[in-house]
Structures are given as structure tokens and as C-alpha cells.
């Protein structure tokens, strides 16, 4: 069995997505299942998006917020049908994650493979503190 290293420091990621509401355009929104975890190198965000194509995904950064959105098409239903069970979400989705300080979203890298979007966000490089002298004026 593979062992995972669990960090004892706690980071909070806040989700600020619209779930189950309808926009003014009438399109339903849903939020995909998302895992966020910290490694020694940074944060990993893994989003479950089966049935999508990478060109239907948009990832934008606004300050410390990461916005993942897109559209999952539903082109395989028959013209006339009755649901017996419905657990798969289709249509437009959006997930907005507010990341804690200490990560460099400008260096984030994303890949999409086998229905999973993975976004790696490295730890921000700390600039060394500059030591300067301040002169005092007065009599």
C-alpha cells in the first residue's frame, strides 16, 4: 500500500462558486468535484471533468483567485426520454478557488488527462529582505 505524506500545517482554500443556481441567462451552473492538496513544491488542484475536451475549459487568475469554468456538452441523449436516475451534470460550470498566500499563481501549469484537470501552483519564491540605512535629520 502506498503511503501519503500528510502535512501538519493547515492551509485554507475558500470556494466561492454558484451551486445549483441559474444565471440571468437561464443556464444551470454546477461545480465539479475538486481536490486541493499541498506538497513541498506547492499546491495541486485536481478537478474531475469526465467527458470534456481541453478546448472547452477556461482557467483564469484574478489576484489570489483561480477560476475554472467551461461547458460539458450532452450530445448523446435520445430526442424523447424519461430519466430514471440523473447524477451526471451537463452544461456550464464554474469553480472559483481563493488560494492562501504563499503561492505563485502566475507560474501555475495545467494539464488535462483521462477526465482530470490538474493545476500545479508553485510556492512563491521569497525575495531576500534588503537591509538599508535610514538617515535621521534634525538638530
Phi and psi in degrees as a GROMACS rama.xvg file:
@    title "Ramachandran Plot"
@    xaxis  label "Phi"
@    yaxis  label "Psi"
@TYPE xy
-77.6154  140.575  UNK-2
-103.699  140.052  UNK-3
-105.512  138.757  UNK-4
-82.5726  124.989  UNK-5
-106.3  126.026  UNK-6
-77.0809  140.869  UNK-7
-88.5819  -14.5744  UNK-8
-80.3895  143.452  UNK-9
-105.442  128.8  UNK-10
-118.481  143.152  UNK-11
-109.461  132.756  UNK-12
-115.58  125.384  UNK-13
-103.317  132.399  UNK-14
-100.82  130.657  UNK-15
-129.017  55.2085  UNK-16
-100.704  158.077  UNK-17
-88.8629  121.943  UNK-18
-118.118  128.163  UNK-19
71.0879  3.44753  UNK-20
-92.736  172.955  UNK-21
-119.851  137.077  UNK-22
-70.1189  172.639  UNK-23
-63.6143  -20.7546  UNK-24
-79.8905  -10.0976  UNK-25
90.0886  0.324814  UNK-26
-82.4068  134.624  UNK-27
-74.4419  144.282  UNK-28
-110.615  147.089  UNK-29
-141.786  162.297  UNK-30
-120.414  122.556  UNK-31
-71.2423  155.793  UNK-32
-61.0172  132.741  UNK-33
-137.617  134.119  UNK-34
-111.351  139.846  UNK-35
-131.575  125.761  UNK-36
-143.257  153.241  UNK-37
-98.7427  141.306  UNK-38
-123.817  179.089  UNK-39
-64.0013  -27.6852  UNK-40
-86.622  -22.8738  UNK-41
157.476  -153.791  UNK-42
-99.8302  147.063  UNK-43
-120.761  127.526  UNK-44
-114.357  121.911  UNK-45
-121.314  123.276  UNK-46
-120.643  129.957  UNK-47
-84.9196  112.815  UNK-48
-137.43  56.0547  UNK-49
-60.3857  143.736  UNK-50
81.9683  8.94037  UNK-51
-107.692  164.805  UNK-52
-114.068  147.128  UNK-53
-59.3658  -30.9691  UNK-54
-70.4873  -10.8501  UNK-55
-94.461  8.55226  UNK-56
-109.077  142.713  UNK-57
-127.853  133.098  UNK-58
-126.261  123.429  UNK-59
-130.284  153.716  UNK-60
-119.846  130.602  UNK-61
-132.863  100.255  UNK-62
64.7764  -120.408  UNK-63
-100.806  16.2821  UNK-64
-104.218  134.115  UNK-65
-110.592  119.168  UNK-66
-108.38  121.466  UNK-67
-114.817  121.852  UNK-68
-143.548  167.584  UNK-69
170.97  -164.127  UNK-70
-140.598  122.288  UNK-71
-101.403  112.46  UNK-72
-74.1944  154.957  UNK-73
-125.033  84.0011  UNK-74
-103.321  11.5554  UNK-75
-112.597  6.03796  UNK-76
-82.0481  150.085  UNK-77
-71.5684  160.875  UNK-78
-63.022  -35.7291  UNK-79
-126.457  123.525  UNK-80
-158.458  164.192  UNK-81
-130.051  125.293  UNK-82
-70.1482  137.613  UNK-83
-102.734  -28.5861  UNK-84
-153.177  143.177  UNK-85
-140.633  107.807  UNK-86
-124.498  -7.20644  UNK-87
-97.5766  128.647  UNK-88
-90.6457  138.36  UNK-89
-128.085  166.842  UNK-90
96.1039  -160.196  UNK-91
-79.7278  149.298  UNK-92
-138.945  161.813  UNK-93
-153.485  139.085  UNK-94
-138.049  120.06  UNK-95
-114.974  120.968  UNK-96
-114.032  126.433  UNK-97
-96.2088  113.439  UNK-98
-89.4774  149.056  UNK-99
-69.1689  162.414  UNK-100
-62.9931  155.592  UNK-101
104.316  3.20304  UNK-102
-124.232  145.015  UNK-103
-103.072  92.1269  UNK-104
-65.6953  -21.8605  UNK-105
-69.5104  -15.1719  UNK-106
-107.825  12.5999  UNK-107
-64.5571  145.715  UNK-108
-128.706  137.46  UNK-109
-122.771  145.457  UNK-110
-141.887  151.503  UNK-111
-128.605  120.529  UNK-112
-148.935  131.275  UNK-113
52.5807  40.6521  UNK-114
84.5243  4.91517  UNK-115
-121.609  128.983  UNK-116
-93.474  128.348  UNK-117
-121.183  127.31  UNK-118
-120.739  122.284  UNK-119
-103.343  125.712  UNK-120
-118.939  112.581  UNK-121
-72.857  158.556  UNK-122
-63.9914  139.797  UNK-123
-68.4163  138.443  UNK-124
-78.804  123.9  UNK-125
-79.928  127.965  UNK-126
-78.1731  136.278  UNK-127
-63.2474  143.481  UNK-128
-69.6281  133.356  UNK-129
-88.6987  136.532  UNK-130
-103.271  122.979  UNK-131
-130.042  153.825  UNK-132
-94.6368  139.787  UNK-133
-109.074  124.223  UNK-134
-83.953  146.31  UNK-135
-106.485  127.115  UNK-136
-106.46  153.379  UNK-137
151.23  -179.182  UNK-138
